[in-house]
Amino acid sequence: MGDTETRSPARPRRPRKARQQPKTLVAYYRQMLLIRRFEERAARAYTEAKIGGYCHLNLGEEATVTGLMAALEPRDYLFTNYREHGYALARGIESRRVMAELYGRSTGVSKGWGGSMHLFDTESRLLGGYGIVGGQLPLATGAALAISYRGGDEVVMCQMGDGTTNIGAFHESLNMAALWDLPIVYVVINNGLGMGTTVDQSSAEPELYRRAAAYRMQGTRVDGSDVEAVREAAHAAVEQARTESKPFLLEATSPRLKGHSVVDPARYRTAEQKDALKAADPLARLALELEEAGILSAEDREKLDAEVKAEVDDAAAFADESPHPDVSTLFDYTYATPVPGESRRLPADPVF
């Protein structure tokens, strides 16, 4: 059972020697910055009533998201939970299309019908966005079974929160994946909190990667605030799944900076805990490391920030100006193929 060294996500690290090329590190930083600014703008839009329904943000998880997506190849598949805006951006989906979906507009990735929790894009092989806790696990496992059945070399990555490890679908999916040697990497994003309940209070085994042992599956834990460490751990897991057709359980400790959703004030956190989270901000940490290494100056960061802010402002303006879906399209994607006798009646329409 493999295990990488993990430090407390709330403890600031000293700058250390980079493991990636400077150009790659700057790309990681820009990606993390885009996710941060996008999510901040999404939070603002929610308070302006431009985004409806639920809205869960990746604030504080930028290093984890970027590192995970850097480990995937374009041909690989991704299934996520409802906290997926950053994953869509890191998977290469245009920020305009992601923001438009949050606004419920027809130019969005799910044509405005999915919203914040149900981003879906076959071109980038992001197959959801699932609002039901753990709803993505059986589907992701089924996709891995299809790859195995067809003899493909793609890999499925299935992301989830720490609370998902306590539901039946988690154990059923891992059991089948291990029995059938499926090419899938299950990734647990351990925020330390399932909504407002700590992992220690909800899980008899709080080191969640150890649950892989029950299925003779390899598992490891990585510091989710270290983008390079996440990328390395995820790449090793993905390559094992690809070359050996063996499932893997990866746990990333990655506290979120805000509450469970936009409307959660996170009163269950003490002032000391909030201060510790700010001190361990992965974006500020990477900025410091790049500056100490002479890779990215403060002036360079300001330019990048302005560039990213302009992109996010453009995405918000695009979403604002995009049309809402027409009511006539309400049933367009109920079934994949035509179904005889399918009802397309709206509530105000007559029965006959």
WOWO-V462228 format. One record per helix or strand of 3 or more residues. SS is the DSSP state (hx for helix, st for strand). FROM is the first residue (numbers start at 1). LEN is the number of residues. If there is no record, write none. Layout:
BEGIN
ss:SS from:FROM len:LEN
ss:SS from:FROM len:LEN
END
This chain:
BEGIN
ss:hx from:22 len:26
ss:hx from:62 len:9
ss:st from:77 len:3
ss:hx from:85 len:6
ss:hx from:95 len:8
ss:hx from:135 len:16
ss:st from:156 len:6
ss:hx from:162 len:5
ss:hx from:168 len:12
ss:st from:184 len:7
ss:hx from:199 len:4
ss:hx from:208 len:8
ss:st from:218 len:6
ss:hx from:227 len:18
ss:st from:248 len:6
ss:hx from:271 len:9
ss:hx from:282 len:11
ss:hx from:298 len:24
ss:hx from:327 len:3
END
